[in-house]
């Protein structure tokens, strides 16, 4: 990462969940789990709107310091000077209950078996499984 | 006339009641403040989600160019034959006319729709709403079939609805109000969306008590599905607060230290309103159909969540007002009883004096 200690070159980051604004801080870089893979944004990035899948949002530098949030489905707006994340679920990795995540994984597999020939149900089952897997990975901090 | 002892006992009892209603008022005020805050904190998310959808609509055509099909099943309008009505009331009583007002508004809507020959599915939220319909209308019946595929692993599951009566209770949600959890609301919304997509229901309405502030509330019937315009609340039936109710609610709020003003927007909320609508050329890297498929059900979820949070705030406000009135009534009753008691006591004393005086005079 290039040395950009200049204060004016920090991204404003806001993480919004259905219940509240979870985080309002600044950071040098933000990693986002977009639908098409992880992406990292820095100050001055091109405007982007993208859907988030399950994974970890990681913040580096700035007032946020090093912070990690597990998110499951969301939407992000990247502007040159700010990143606004809309997340349906956002948790600190230590807030995740591994047993519960395992149960969710099991549930996803059950759904998959019950989907039959329904494509929509398959997609749903896969989505549940994916969220559970990411949750487990995040809980163990193995990213 | 009652004797002094009886009156004293009565006063003590009313005083105890007053203590209880006063405590309930304070508790409701505290809960109201929390509920108001929760509703406020939940707003940025709702704004942002609506904005993303709006900007998506502006950017893309709602109809597929090749097939002419509408982009999302939730935008499809059908003739209203089966109508789903979500009714949000409270979990507890002692809230003045709160629960019965909701019940009345819902009943009026149901009667109106029945007159047009439409079938009604009810989905009550909160124990009081459930109690209103559970005994009167039968529950919806589904034929559940499970069939194992040849490979012995996958199962084919199908639920077929059999409508037996024109008005049925499709589902009930007794615990939704307790925690007002977004995840639980998601489950409710997903089930509704699935039924709408399967054409089991042709439209969805929600009956609830809208809450802007303590003195600005109304019972509304809002159309949830099909979506005609994003971010717009399509309200069909309205019961406004009367001036007296407003006054009573305002007084109760002032005494309990609850603000009667509509809370100001936070910075986060103002900025949330601009989410995704900046005048720049965004890179939008997913196909609109796909985004629509993911965003639409969530939009419905936030709409229901929003109604739920407002209804909870309204319930606490109603209880605060009702218990405030009860406290005042108890106070008045105590004053009246004390006056009577003093009179009775004085009368007894006077009588005794007269007896002594007249006895002395007779000597």
Interface residues (C-beta under 8 A of the other chain):
Chain A: X14 X16 X17 X18 X19 X20 X21 X24 X34 X35 X36 X46 X47 X48 X49 X50 X51 X73 X75 X77 X79 X84 X86 X88 X89 X113 X114 X115 X116 X117
Chain B: X38 X41 X42 X44 X45 X46 X48 X49 X52 X55 X149 X153 X154 X155 X156 X157 X182 X183 X186 X268 X271 X272 X275 X276 X278 X280 X281 X282 X283 X284 X285 X286 X291 X294 X295 X298 X302 X305
